Amino acid sequence: MGGSVRIGLLGPVEVWCGDDQPVDAGGPRQRTVLAALAVDVGRLVPVTTLIDRVWGAEAPAQGRHAVHVYASRIRKVIDRASSGPRDGALLSRAGSYVLDLPPDRVDLARFRSLVTGAATAGNPPARLRQALDLWRGEPLAGLPGEWAARCRDAWQRQRADAVLGWAEAELVRGNARAIVNDLTDLAVEYPLDEPILAMLIRALHTAGRGAEAVDRYGRLRRRFAEELGVDPGRELQCLHRRILGSDPLPVR
């Protein structure tokens, strides 16, 4: 990917040129237009779709004109970041725009490709770790609007699923210690998500930190009771009993 214009959505919306230097992508509204194009990199995006993604129900009367103005500015950003005339472009076609870049120049598309390919890869943990390392923080950070908020929530869930997949693969290889910190951070983001909590408890126990695993279960049981009025699910309860009985945990 080096040596070519790249676009980042998995964090603040950014554009980088070939030497990995950032190029000014403009203000929040312009970066929202860029993001609305980049999520469909290589595909036509109708102007009406762009208006809906950027403004939603609050679209201005001159929304179509505004999109054309922002597109003109984004075209200049892409041109400045490109290493040559064929490196990348924003094209206009029949009431639509297309960000004409290879998909792997957009970190979101590359993330999804790596996650999808991990199932058949020779080293799934490495491929999933590579995908997770593309994240730079909250996706679409600072962008306004309902569309950005929906994307943010959906993509963060995809990241959580990728962390779980990576952790499972590392656990199978006996690398429990390597996954505890990432799972602990994820549990902070999703404090009532049972698959995440179960994976964390498994990792703690397998890494030789059984007392922490038991303490973690006790705390989450209290939280479930206080916030949901229920006990943890069957998987977590069985996991707890196995740990108390010092039984080896099954490797899936």
N, C-alpha and C positions, 0 to 999 in steps of 0.2 A: 504494500500500500504506500510505501514511502515514495517520494518524488512526484506526487500528484495531489491535486486539490482533494481535500477530505472535509466532511461535514459531521459534526458531533451533535447528537440529540440526547445522549445519555448523561446529562449534566446540563450546564448552561449551553444554549445553542451557540456553536462556534464553527468557524471556517478556518482551515489551516492550508497553507500553501505547501509546496513540495519540500521545503526545508523545515517543516513542522512549525513554522512561525504563524501565529494567529493573524487573521485579517479581520478588520473591523466589519462585523456583520450588521451594524445598524442598531436602532432602538428596538424596544420590545415588540412593537407591532410589526416592524419589518422582519424581525427574527421569527415571529409567529407565522408570517407568510412563507418564509424560508422553510420552517419546520413542516408546514402544511404541504409543501412540495416534496420535501426530502423523505417523508414517510412513504411516499409512493414513487421513490426514485426510479427513473426509467419508464414510468407510465404516465399517460395523459391524465391531468387533473383539471376538470372543468372549472371555469372561473366561478360558477355558482357554488361549487364545492369549497373552493378557497374562501369565498365570502362567508359561507356557513361556518367553516372551521375557525376563521379569524374573529368574526363578530357575533356569530350565532343569531339570536333573536334581536340583537341590537345593531344589526347591519345598517350602515348609513345609506341614505338615498343615493349617494355617489360611490357606493361600494365597488362597483365594477371599475370605475375610473381609478379609485384608490389602489385596487389590486394591480392595475397596469402600471401605476407609478412605482409601487413597491417592487414589482417584477423588473422594471427597468433598473432600479437601484441594485437589486440582487444580481442581475446579469453583470453589472460592473464589478460587484464583489467577486463573483465566480471568475470573471476575466482576470482580475488582479491576482487571484490565488492560483490560476492555472499556469502550468509550466509551458504550455504551447497552445496553438489554435485548436488542436483536437483533444485537449486534455479534459474539457468539460464545458457545458453550455446550458443556458436556460432558453428553451425554444418555445415559440408561440405557434399553436396550430388549431385553427377552427374553433375559437372560443375556449381553448384550453391551453395549459402550459405543461411542459414536461422538463424535468431536471435530467438532462442527458448526461448521466454519469454511470459507471459500473456500480452495481448495488453495493459492493464491498467498500466503496468510498464513504458510505454512510454507516456510522457505528451501529445503529439499531439493526440495519439489515445484516451487517456482519455478525452481530451478536446472535441473531436468530439462525443464521446459517450455521454457525459453530455449534449451537445447541442442538439443532436438528441433526447435524452430521455426527455428533458425539455418539449416537446410538450404534453407528456402524464403524466408528473409528477404532484404530488399534489401541489407543491410549485415551479412553474417555475422560479421565480426570484432567489430563493436560489440556484437552480441547475445551472442556467446560471452564477450567480456570482461565484459559485465554479469553473466553467469552466474558466472564465476570470481570476481568481486568479492564475491559473496555469502559466500565462504568466510572464516571467522575463525580458522582453525587446524585442529587435529585434530578430526574430527567425533566427537560424543558424548564429548568429552574428560572423563576422570575417571569415566566410568560403568563399573561392574563387569559381569562376565558374558560368556558365550560369544556370546549374540545381539548384544550391543553390539560385540564384537570382530569378528564376521562382517560386520556392517553397516559398520563402520569401514573394513575392508579393501576391501569392494566399492565403497563410495562414493569412497574415495581413488583407486581405479582409474578410476572414472567421471570424476573430476576430471582425472586424467592424460590420458585420452582427449580431454577437452574442451580441455585445453591444447594437445595435438597438433593438434586441429582448428583452433583459433584461430591457432596458429603457421603452419600451412599456408596459411590464408586471408590472413594478413598477408604471408607470403613471396610469394604470388602478386601482391600489390599492391606489392611492392618495399620492404616495411618490415622488412627483416631485422634491423636494429639494435634494433627494438622488442621482439624476441622472445628475444634471447640470454639475458637475465637469468632470465626465467621458465624457459627450457629448461635452463639451468645448474642452477637449484634443483631442477628435476624429475629431472635426471640424478643428483643426490645421493640422492634418494629411491629411484630405480630404476637403480642403477649398472650393471646387466647387461641392461637392456631395449634391444634393438637399434633398434626404431623411434624411441624417444626419443633415443638416441645419434646415430642417423643424422640426425634433424631438427636436433639441436644442431650437428653438424658442417656440415651444409648452411647453417645460419644464420650460423655463424662465417665460412665461406668467402665467402658472398654479401655479408656485411657488411664485407668487406675485411680479414678477420682470418685469412688463409690459414695463417699460421704456427701460430696457436693451433689451427686445425682439424687440421693435421697432427700437432701435439703431442698433441691430445686423442685422435686415433686411435691413436697409438703407446702411450699410457698404457692405453687400454681393451684394446688387443691384448694387452699384458702381463697385464692383469688377467684377461682371458678365459683365457689360457694357465695362469695360476697357480690360478685358482679353478674353472675348468671343464675345463681340459685340451684346449681347442679354439681355433681361430681365429675371429675375427668372421665373421658370415655374409656371403653373396654381395653383398647390397646395400651393406654397409659397405665391403667390399673394393673394389667398383666405384667407390664414392664416393671412396675414398682415391686410387685410380688417376686419376680425373678431376681431382682437386685437384692432384696431383703433375704432371699434364700441362697444368695451367692451362686445362683445358677449362671452358666455362660449364656450370653444373649445370642439368639440365632442370627446368622448372617444371611441376609436376603439374597 
